[in-house]
Amino acid sequence: MGAGFSPANPMPRILQIARSVTGGLRRYLEVLLRTLRESGAEVHLAASPIPEDRFRTFVRSQEAAGVVFHPIPMSRPFWPWADLRATAAIFRILRAGRFDAVHTHAAKAGLVGRLASAVARVPVVFHTPHGLRTNEPGLVGTAARLIERIGSPFTTRLVAVSDGERDLAIRSGIDPRKILVARNGIPSPAVASTGEEGLRSKVQGPTSAESLTSDLRLSTLDLRPAPSDCLFGSAGRFCRQKSFGRLVEAAGILSRRGGRARFVLAGEGPLESDLRAAAGREDLAGRFEFLPWQADVPAFLSGLDAFALPSRFEGLPFSLLESMAAGVPPVASDIPGVSEVVEDGRSGLLVPSQDPAALADALGRLEREPALRRSLGEGARRRVADWFREDGMIADLRRAYSNVLG
């Protein structure tokens, strides 16, 4: 599939299935859909509609490029009757479309999409977990392992986004021969030399409330009262997976220790009110700012002095790659899919997941040691440039498809 599909199947019809096209999954699909179109496939996308402008813009842009969109009802929680309706809706699309292959994404779409594909007798089924929860303790981890085992017999290839995701799948009982790795990657350069002129330049020095509000929609006048103060932050969905509550706790610990760093968190999600309440309990008024979702995430990240990633689990997050490509050192959870990107002490710092004190220690170290920030930032930039480029991701995706479809 380097330049196209085989002569025996010159234009295969492929359906991508996802519950919610947001964040990193949207970024992944943009690359995958483009790669398949350029290889000569007829590409369809089935997803649950989201009432937001970003989703509508994404769908319009894909339809303009030739992708056929199918709206399907699919809820986030696992509800038997709702999931049966989603499975039936996908089955009808599959029977009507006579697809050569299906590719499901994440847990919910992976379960209902693979079951529908089995009933419809689709010959080839790909699945990408985008972050397995099989390592989580208790019922959550048990349920995640069960879901993957149920779906595995109906999966031709599991396309992991990282080596860590592959290893978790194997430990969950998935046949290693079914697994291919196509690491997430980003264009190089990912950030058009924003660097010191990104968010950083907008929040230090004399500024007006009007310019801050129009440029970054900040609700405080100044996140960085002195040019020497550090600005730490993150971006993503405010949900349990990202565990931003641990970042709020770490900010509180640093503040009580006398640290002067400011924090900024950009995104949206169901836990926003809980996070704001936690910041209030930690007495972080004027020190921890919440921003809406940012249209230009790489430019936003490039203005930080350190990027915090306190996640419980990940596949291989694009936000981590984007911050590192901008020369921003990460402080991240030591979890599969992250630890293979961040070399502890060389391209960032790794800390135990769900340990706000360890997160505070690492951020405090970066606040006190500007030379360490610079050296880790340079290491981070080199790491992404050498190992996590988008052209490598595209080559791996083409190889994954060509190995099965020819």
N, C-alpha and C positions, 0 to 999 in steps of 0.2 A: 504493500500500500504506500510505498514511498512517493510515487507520483500519481497513484490512483489505484483502483481495485483491479482484480484480475479480469482478463477478457471473458472468462466464464460468467462472471457476475459484475459487469461494468458499472452498474449503478444500484447498489443495494439500498433497500429502504430500511432506515434505522429509526427506532423510537427511543428517545430519552425520557425517563420518568423521574420526576422529583416532586416532593411535597411542597416545599417552600423555596423559591429561588431568591435567596438573600445572601448577603455577605460573601464569604469565600466560595460558597457553592455557585453563586452567580458568576464570579470571576472564573471558576473552573469551567463552567458550561460555555462561557464566551469563547474560551480557547478550544474546547472540545468540538463545539458546533462548527466553528470556523475551520478547524482541521478536517472534519468529516466532509464539509461542503467542498473544500478545496481538493479533496481526494476523489470527488465525484459521486458522493452518496446523496440520496434523497433523505433529508433530515426532518424528523418530526419531534416535537417536544410536548409532553403532557405534564401539566403542573397545576397546582391549586392556585387560583387567582388570589392576589393580595391587593387590598384597596389602598395602594400607594403609588405615587407618581413614578418612583424608580422602577417598580415592576412593570408598569405600563410602558415606560420608555424602553425597557429591555425587550419586552415582547414585540413592540413596534419595530425596533431595530432588527430583531431576528427575522420577523416576517418580511421586512424589506429586503433582507438578504436571501430569502427563499425558504426559510424554515416554516413548517406548518405547525401552528400552535393548537393544542387541544386542552381546553379547560376541564379539570376534573375536581370533584369535591374530595378533599382529603384533610382530616383533622390532625392536629399534633399529637394528642394523647391516643393511646391504643384503646378504641372502643369497638367491641365486636360488630355491632350493627352498622356503624359508620364505616368501618373497615371493609365489611362485606359489600356495601354500596360502592366504595371506591374500587374494590376488586372487580365488581361487575362492570363499572364504567370503563375501566382499563381493558377488560376482556372484549367489550364491544368495539373499542378502538382497534384492538389487535385483529379481531376477526374481519373487520371492514377493511383494514389496511394491508393485510397479508404481508407483514413485516419480515424481513430477513434476519433482523437482530433487534434486541432490546437492551438498553443499558439503564439500570436503576441506580438511584443515588440516595445514600443515607438510610437510616433504619426503617422508617415507616414506608417510604416508597419501595425500599428494598424488599420488604416482606410482602406487601400487597401486589407489587409489580411482578415479582418472581412467581407468586402463586397464579396470577392471571396469565402469565406467559406460559406456565406449565399446562394449564387447562386449554389455552389456545394453541398449544403445540408450536410455539415459536422455536425455530431450530437453534438459535444462538442467543444466550443471555449473559450479559456482562453485569457486574455489580461493583460499585465503589462505596465503601462505608463512610468515608469522609470523617473518620474519628470513631473508633470502636470504644464502647464503654465496658468491655469485658473485664477490665482490670479493676473496676469499681467494686467496693465491698458490698456484701449483703445481696438483697433481692435485685438491685439494679444490675449488678454484674452478672448474676445468674440469668436474669431475663435476657440480657444482651447476648450471652453465649447461646441461650436457647434459640433466639431469633436467627442467629447465624447458622446454627445447625439445621434448623428447619429449612432455611433458604438454600443451603449448600447443594443438596441434590438437584435443584433446579437451576444451578449456576454453571455456565460453561467456563467462565473466567472471572475471578475476583481481581479487579484492577486496584491495587493499593496505591495510595498517594505518597507513601513513605515506607522505608524499611521497617519502622516501628509498627506501622499498621499491618504489614505482612506478618511480622512475628506474633502479634496479638491474634491474628486470624488463625495461624498455625496452632497456637496454644489453645484456641477455642475448638480445635478438632477439625479445622478445614484442611483438606488434602493440599499439601504444598505444591503439587503438580498443577493445581488449578489457579495458582496465584501468580500474577505478574505485577511488577512495580513500575509505576509511571510517576515519578516524583513531581510534586508541584514546583513550578518555577515562574520567574517573572522576567519581563523584558530587561535588557541591559542597554543603557542605564534606565532604572525604573523611575528615578526622580530627575527631572530636568534641572539639575544644579540649583535647587532651591536652597539647600543647606542652611546657612545662617540667615538667609533671607526669607525663610518659611515662617512658621508660627512664632518662632523665637523673636524675629524682628518686629512682629506686630504686638508683642506683649511686654516689651521692655522699652524703657525710655519714655519721653513725653508723648502721650497719645490722648485722643479725645474719646469720650464715651461713644460718640456717633461713629467714629471710624472703627472702633472695636466691634460695635454692634453690627455694622454693615459688613465688615470683612469676615468676622468669625462668629458673630451672634453670641458674644460673651455677655454674661449677666453681671460681671464685676468689672471694675474699671481697669484693674491691673493685676495680672497673675504674678508678675515678677517685679516687686518693688525696687530691687537693686539688680543691676546687670550681673552681679556675681552670683545671685541665687540660682539654683538649679530648677529646671522644669522637668518633672517626670510625668509620665502618663501612659495611656493606652487607648485602644479603640476597638469596638466590637459590639456584639449584641449583649444587652443586659439580661443574661440568663444564667441558669445554674452552672452550665458547662464552663463559662468564662470565669466564674468565681471572683468577680470584681470586688465582692465584699471583703476579701482578704487584702486587696490593695488598699481599701479604705482603712482597715485595721492597721496595716503597715504604716500608712500615712500618720495615723494617730500616735503610734509608737514613736515614730521619728520626731513628731512635733513635741511630744513629752520629753524626749531626750535633748531638746534644744535645737533640732535641725531647722533650717530655714527654707528647705525646698518647698516648691509649690507643685500641685498635682492637677492634671486635667484628664478627663475621661470623656471620650466622644462616642456617641452611639445612641441606641434606644432599645427598649425591650420591656418585658413584663416585670422586671425587678427594679425598675428605675426608682419608684417611690421608696422601696426598701433601702436602696443604696443611698439616696438622699437623706433618709432618716438616720442611717448608720453614720454618715458624715456629720450630722448634727450631734449625735451622741458622742462622737469623738472630738467635738468642739473644733471642727475644721473650717469654720466660717472664714472666708477670705483666703483659705489655703488649698481648698479642693473644689475645682470647678467642673461642672457638668456641661458638655456641649452636645448639640444635636448631631445626628449623623453628618459626616463631612463628605462633600462631593468629591474632593481631591484628597483621598486618604494618604497617599505617599507624601504630598506636600505638608499635610498636617503632621505626620510622623517625623518628617525631617527637622521640625523645629524643636524636638524634645532633646533633653540631655541624656535620657535613658528611657527605654521602652519596657514596660512591665507586662508580663504575661503570666498571670497566676492561675491558669486553667486547670481543671480537673482532668480533662482528656482532650486530645487534638488528633487530627489527621496529619496535616502539615500546614500550619496557618500562613496565609498570604501576608497578613499584617506583620508577622514576624520577619518574613523575607523582605518586605518593603522597608521596614525600619532599619534592618541591617544593611540593605543596599544603600541607604542614605547615610551610613556611617554612624548610626545611633546604636550604642551598645544595649543589648537586651539583658534583662533580669527575668528569667523564665523558670517555670516549673520543670523539674527533672522528670519528664514523662515521655513515653514513646511518641515519636513524630516530632518532638522538640529537641530532645537530647542529641539526635543525629545531626541537627542543624547547628546548635550552639555548642561549641567546644569550650567547656568550662575553663575560665581563666585565659582563654586565647581570643575568642570572638564573642564573649559575653559571660554571664554568671548564671549558674544553675542552682536552684534552691528546691528543697522538698515541697511537693504540692501540699496545699492547705496548711502552711506554716507561716503565718503573718510575721512572726518574730524573725525568722530567717530571711524573709523578703525585706523586712525593714533593715536588717543588718547589711544585706547586699546593697540596697539603695543608699544607705548611710555611708557605706564605703565609697561608692561612686561620688557621693556629694563631697566627701572630704578629699578625694584624690583625683583632681582633674587630669593628671597624666595617665592614670589608669583608664579614665573615660576615653581619652583620645586613642590609646593603644588598643583597647577593646573595640572601639568604633572602627578603626582601620582594619582590625582582624575580621570584624563582622562584614565589612564591605568586600574584602577579598574572598571570604567564605562563600557568600552568595554568588559573586561573579564567577567563581571557579566551579561551583557544584550545583547551583539551583537556578539555572537560566531557563527561560521559556522555550527556547529552541530545543533544549534537551527534553523538556516535558512533552513537546509536540512529537519529537522523534520516538519517545517511549510509547505515547498513545497510538501512533501509527503502527508501531511494531505489535502492540497488544491486539489491535484490530486485524492486522494482516496475518498474524499467526493463526487466526480462526477463520476469517472470511476470505483470505487469499488475495 
